[in-house]
Amino acid sequence: MHVLFALPHRNPDEWLPGLQAEMPDFKISVWDPAGPPSNADVALVWKPPAELFKHETNLKAVFNLGAGVDALLKMPEIPPHVQIVRLEDAGMSVQMAEYVLYALWRESRSFARYEADQAAGRWDPLEGLRREQWPVGVLGLGAVGSRVAEALAAFEYPVAGWSRSPRAIDGVQAYSGMDQLPAFLARTRVLVNVLPLTPETEGILNRATLSQLLPHAHLINVGRGEHQKEDDILALLEEGRLDSASLDVFRTEPLPAGSGLWKHPRVHVTPHIAASTLREETIVQIAGKIRQMARGEPFTGVVARERGY
């Protein structure tokens, strides 16, 4: 098995020793677009250039160094027979849960208000938290969404989850299918988005959807920027239909300097850092799947292109 490291914008010296240690019997090389084709069997990628797939025509699979595969699915250069394999968790789920809890506590425990009070030199304790007033809804119950929902439920918030197909999670009220989406939204005050990006979910965080939330709603988006219609979010904030939003992803990244989201007093912006790929965990997971592939064994994480994840 020949493994090709095809990440032009990452230092291969940070990855190759770990990859070689986990796959000592495999050839591992670095893609050189100026050289002859490597005839590699699999490639490790993240937002690869289209040139890779014109240059490397022997590939049987590409392993994405991230959970989101929407960029790969938009590339017609990837032949239909080439498997696309997504990263499953590898330390990202717990980071997502931390981020969502942070964003929820910032609002439900009034920590954002206390930050402003400190800046103003104001001592003004507020009434304590009543969790039943903060029902949370998690859009997407895959590996990441399930971990997020479980973490929220552990802190005794009323938690519901919505997914395309039915899922069962202890302590989490389950909704599934488009017919149950309105009921899910109607019981939700804090909406957390961790959906994969597909043609069906693009733009799902829009005026029509967000207007169905409970009053004094808060949006937390750690999915993809293309999920949200940013003009709708700003309008709903101005109208008082949304109280606040914590956004880690944006339709254009970096977020343009002229975006109204930057300085809006009730928008909390972070630069797509809710979960970062952890190199050691990623190497162990990908190496295990490549070994299974070499032995002809089935492995998880293979993307169904017709579903988009």
Secondary structure as a PSIPRED ss2 file (coil, helix, strand):
# PSIPRED VFORMAT (PSIPRED V4.0)

   1 M C   1.000  0.000  0.000
   2 H E   0.000  0.000  1.000
   3 V E   0.000  0.000  1.000
   4 L E   0.000  0.000  1.000
   5 F E   0.000  0.000  1.000
   6 A C   1.000  0.000  0.000
   7 L C   1.000  0.000  0.000
   8 P C   1.000  0.000  0.000
   9 H C   1.000  0.000  0.000
  10 R C   1.000  0.000  0.000
  11 N C   1.000  0.000  0.000
  12 P H   0.000  1.000  0.000
  13 D H   0.000  1.000  0.000
  14 E H   0.000  1.000  0.000
  15 W C   1.000  0.000  0.000
  16 L H   0.000  1.000  0.000
  17 P H   0.000  1.000  0.000
  18 G H   0.000  1.000  0.000
  19 L H   0.000  1.000  0.000
  20 Q H   0.000  1.000  0.000
  21 A H   0.000  1.000  0.000
  22 E H   0.000  1.000  0.000
  23 M C   1.000  0.000  0.000
  24 P C   1.000  0.000  0.000
  25 D C   1.000  0.000  0.000
  26 F C   1.000  0.000  0.000
  27 K E   0.000  0.000  1.000
  28 I E   0.000  0.000  1.000
  29 S E   0.000  0.000  1.000
  30 V E   0.000  0.000  1.000
  31 W C   1.000  0.000  0.000
  32 D C   1.000  0.000  0.000
  33 P C   1.000  0.000  0.000
  34 A C   1.000  0.000  0.000
  35 G C   1.000  0.000  0.000
  36 P C   1.000  0.000  0.000
  37 P C   1.000  0.000  0.000
  38 S C   1.000  0.000  0.000
  39 N C   1.000  0.000  0.000
  40 A C   1.000  0.000  0.000
  41 D C   1.000  0.000  0.000
  42 V E   0.000  0.000  1.000
  43 A E   0.000  0.000  1.000
  44 L E   0.000  0.000  1.000
  45 V E   0.000  0.000  1.000
  46 W C   1.000  0.000  0.000
  47 K C   1.000  0.000  0.000
  48 P C   1.000  0.000  0.000
  49 P C   1.000  0.000  0.000
  50 A C   1.000  0.000  0.000
  51 E H   0.000  1.000  0.000
  52 L H   0.000  1.000  0.000
  53 F H   0.000  1.000  0.000
  54 K H   0.000  1.000  0.000
  55 H H   0.000  1.000  0.000
  56 E C   1.000  0.000  0.000
  57 T C   1.000  0.000  0.000
  58 N C   1.000  0.000  0.000
  59 L C   1.000  0.000  0.000
  60 K C   1.000  0.000  0.000
  61 A E   0.000  0.000  1.000
  62 V E   0.000  0.000  1.000
  63 F E   0.000  0.000  1.000
  64 N E   0.000  0.000  1.000
  65 L C   1.000  0.000  0.000
  66 G C   1.000  0.000  0.000
  67 A C   1.000  0.000  0.000
  68 G C   1.000  0.000  0.000
  69 V C   1.000  0.000  0.000
  70 D H   0.000  1.000  0.000
  71 A H   0.000  1.000  0.000
  72 L H   0.000  1.000  0.000
  73 L H   0.000  1.000  0.000
  74 K C   1.000  0.000  0.000
  75 M C   1.000  0.000  0.000
  76 P C   1.000  0.000  0.000
  77 E C   1.000  0.000  0.000
  78 I C   1.000  0.000  0.000
  79 P C   1.000  0.000  0.000
  80 P C   1.000  0.000  0.000
  81 H C   1.000  0.000  0.000
  82 V C   1.000  0.000  0.000
  83 Q E   0.000  0.000  1.000
  84 I E   0.000  0.000  1.000
  85 V E   0.000  0.000  1.000
  86 R C   1.000  0.000  0.000
  87 L C   1.000  0.000  0.000
  88 E C   1.000  0.000  0.000
  89 D C   1.000  0.000  0.000
  90 A C   1.000  0.000  0.000
  91 G C   1.000  0.000  0.000
  92 M H   0.000  1.000  0.000
  93 S H   0.000  1.000  0.000
  94 V H   0.000  1.000  0.000
  95 Q H   0.000  1.000  0.000
  96 M H   0.000  1.000  0.000
  97 A H   0.000  1.000  0.000
  98 E H   0.000  1.000  0.000
  99 Y H   0.000  1.000  0.000
 100 V H   0.000  1.000  0.000
 101 L H   0.000  1.000  0.000
 102 Y H   0.000  1.000  0.000
 103 A H   0.000  1.000  0.000
 104 L H   0.000  1.000  0.000
 105 W H   0.000  1.000  0.000
 106 R H   0.000  1.000  0.000
 107 E H   0.000  1.000  0.000
 108 S H   0.000  1.000  0.000
 109 R C   1.000  0.000  0.000
 110 S C   1.000  0.000  0.000
 111 F H   0.000  1.000  0.000
 112 A H   0.000  1.000  0.000
 113 R H   0.000  1.000  0.000
 114 Y H   0.000  1.000  0.000
 115 E H   0.000  1.000  0.000
 116 A H   0.000  1.000  0.000
 117 D H   0.000  1.000  0.000
 118 Q H   0.000  1.000  0.000
 119 A H   0.000  1.000  0.000
 120 A H   0.000  1.000  0.000
 121 G C   1.000  0.000  0.000
 122 R C   1.000  0.000  0.000
 123 W C   1.000  0.000  0.000
 124 D C   1.000  0.000  0.000
 125 P C   1.000  0.000  0.000
 126 L C   1.000  0.000  0.000
 127 E C   1.000  0.000  0.000
 128 G C   1.000  0.000  0.000
 129 L C   1.000  0.000  0.000
 130 R C   1.000  0.000  0.000
 131 R H   0.000  1.000  0.000
 132 E H   0.000  1.000  0.000
 133 Q H   0.000  1.000  0.000
 134 W C   1.000  0.000  0.000
 135 P C   1.000  0.000  0.000
 136 V E   0.000  0.000  1.000
 137 G E   0.000  0.000  1.000
 138 V E   0.000  0.000  1.000
 139 L E   0.000  0.000  1.000
 140 G C   1.000  0.000  0.000
 141 L C   1.000  0.000  0.000
 142 G C   1.000  0.000  0.000
 143 A H   0.000  1.000  0.000
 144 V H   0.000  1.000  0.000
 145 G H   0.000  1.000  0.000
 146 S H   0.000  1.000  0.000
 147 R H   0.000  1.000  0.000
 148 V H   0.000  1.000  0.000
 149 A H   0.000  1.000  0.000
 150 E H   0.000  1.000  0.000
 151 A H   0.000  1.000  0.000
 152 L H   0.000  1.000  0.000
 153 A H   0.000  1.000  0.000
 154 A H   0.000  1.000  0.000
 155 F C   1.000  0.000  0.000
 156 E C   1.000  0.000  0.000
 157 Y C   1.000  0.000  0.000
 158 P C   1.000  0.000  0.000
 159 V E   0.000  0.000  1.000
 160 A E   0.000  0.000  1.000
 161 G E   0.000  0.000  1.000
 162 W E   0.000  0.000  1.000
 163 S E   0.000  0.000  1.000
 164 R C   1.000  0.000  0.000
 165 S C   1.000  0.000  0.000
 166 P C   1.000  0.000  0.000
 167 R C   1.000  0.000  0.000
 168 A C   1.000  0.000  0.000
 169 I E   0.000  0.000  1.000
 170 D C   1.000  0.000  0.000
 171 G C   1.000  0.000  0.000
 172 V E   0.000  0.000  1.000
 173 Q E   0.000  0.000  1.000
 174 A E   0.000  0.000  1.000
 175 Y E   0.000  0.000  1.000
 176 S E   0.000  0.000  1.000
 177 G C   1.000  0.000  0.000
 178 M H   0.000  1.000  0.000
 179 D H   0.000  1.000  0.000
 180 Q H   0.000  1.000  0.000
 181 L H   0.000  1.000  0.000
 182 P H   0.000  1.000  0.000
 183 A H   0.000  1.000  0.000
 184 F H   0.000  1.000  0.000
 185 L H   0.000  1.000  0.000
 186 A H   0.000  1.000  0.000
 187 R C   1.000  0.000  0.000
 188 T C   1.000  0.000  0.000
 189 R C   1.000  0.000  0.000
 190 V E   0.000  0.000  1.000
 191 L E   0.000  0.000  1.000
 192 V E   0.000  0.000  1.000
 193 N E   0.000  0.000  1.000
 194 V C   1.000  0.000  0.000
 195 L C   1.000  0.000  0.000
 196 P C   1.000  0.000  0.000
 197 L C   1.000  0.000  0.000
 198 T C   1.000  0.000  0.000
 199 P C   1.000  0.000  0.000
 200 E C   1.000  0.000  0.000
 201 T C   1.000  0.000  0.000
 202 E C   1.000  0.000  0.000
 203 G C   1.000  0.000  0.000
 204 I C   1.000  0.000  0.000
 205 L E   0.000  0.000  1.000
 206 N C   1.000  0.000  0.000
 207 R H   0.000  1.000  0.000
 208 A H   0.000  1.000  0.000
 209 T H   0.000  1.000  0.000
 210 L H   0.000  1.000  0.000
 211 S C   1.000  0.000  0.000
 212 Q C   1.000  0.000  0.000
 213 L C   1.000  0.000  0.000
 214 L C   1.000  0.000  0.000
 215 P C   1.000  0.000  0.000
 216 H C   1.000  0.000  0.000
 217 A E   0.000  0.000  1.000
 218 H E   0.000  0.000  1.000
 219 L E   0.000  0.000  1.000
 220 I E   0.000  0.000  1.000
 221 N E   0.000  0.000  1.000
 222 V C   1.000  0.000  0.000
 223 G C   1.000  0.000  0.000
 224 R C   1.000  0.000  0.000
 225 G H   0.000  1.000  0.000
 226 E H   0.000  1.000  0.000
 227 H H   0.000  1.000  0.000
 228 Q E   0.000  0.000  1.000
 229 K C   1.000  0.000  0.000
 230 E H   0.000  1.000  0.000
 231 D H   0.000  1.000  0.000
 232 D H   0.000  1.000  0.000
 233 I H   0.000  1.000  0.000
 234 L H   0.000  1.000  0.000
 235 A H   0.000  1.000  0.000
 236 L H   0.000  1.000  0.000
 237 L H   0.000  1.000  0.000
 238 E H   0.000  1.000  0.000
 239 E H   0.000  1.000  0.000
 240 G C   1.000  0.000  0.000
 241 R C   1.000  0.000  0.000
 242 L E   0.000  0.000  1.000
 243 D E   0.000  0.000  1.000
 244 S E   0.000  0.000  1.000
 245 A E   0.000  0.000  1.000
 246 S E   0.000  0.000  1.000
 247 L E   0.000  0.000  1.000
 248 D C   1.000  0.000  0.000
 249 V C   1.000  0.000  0.000
 250 F C   1.000  0.000  0.000
 251 R C   1.000  0.000  0.000
 252 T C   1.000  0.000  0.000
 253 E C   1.000  0.000  0.000
 254 P C   1.000  0.000  0.000
 255 L C   1.000  0.000  0.000
 256 P C   1.000  0.000  0.000
 257 A C   1.000  0.000  0.000
 258 G C   1.000  0.000  0.000
 259 S C   1.000  0.000  0.000
 260 G C   1.000  0.000  0.000
 261 L C   1.000  0.000  0.000
 262 W C   1.000  0.000  0.000
 263 K C   1.000  0.000  0.000
 264 H C   1.000  0.000  0.000
 265 P C   1.000  0.000  0.000
 266 R C   1.000  0.000  0.000
 267 V E   0.000  0.000  1.000
 268 H E   0.000  0.000  1.000
 269 V E   0.000  0.000  1.000
 270 T C   1.000  0.000  0.000
 271 P C   1.000  0.000  0.000
 272 H C   1.000  0.000  0.000
 273 I C   1.000  0.000  0.000
 274 A C   1.000  0.000  0.000
 275 A C   1.000  0.000  0.000
 276 S C   1.000  0.000  0.000
 277 T C   1.000  0.000  0.000
 278 L C   1.000  0.000  0.000
 279 R H   0.000  1.000  0.000
 280 E H   0.000  1.000  0.000
 281 E H   0.000  1.000  0.000
 282 T H   0.000  1.000  0.000
 283 I H   0.000  1.000  0.000
 284 V H   0.000  1.000  0.000
 285 Q H   0.000  1.000  0.000
 286 I H   0.000  1.000  0.000
 287 A H   0.000  1.000  0.000
 288 G H   0.000  1.000  0.000
 289 K H   0.000  1.000  0.000
 290 I H   0.000  1.000  0.000
 291 R H   0.000  1.000  0.000
 292 Q H   0.000  1.000  0.000
 293 M H   0.000  1.000  0.000
 294 A H   0.000  1.000  0.000
 295 R C   1.000  0.000  0.000
 296 G C   1.000  0.000  0.000
 297 E C   1.000  0.000  0.000
 298 P C   1.000  0.000  0.000
 299 F C   1.000  0.000  0.000
 300 T C   1.000  0.000  0.000
 301 G C   1.000  0.000  0.000
 302 V E   0.000  0.000  1.000
 303 V C   1.000  0.000  0.000
 304 A C   1.000  0.000  0.000
 305 R C   1.000  0.000  0.000
 306 E C   1.000  0.000  0.000
 307 R C   1.000  0.000  0.000
 308 G C   1.000  0.000  0.000
 309 Y C   1.000  0.000  0.000
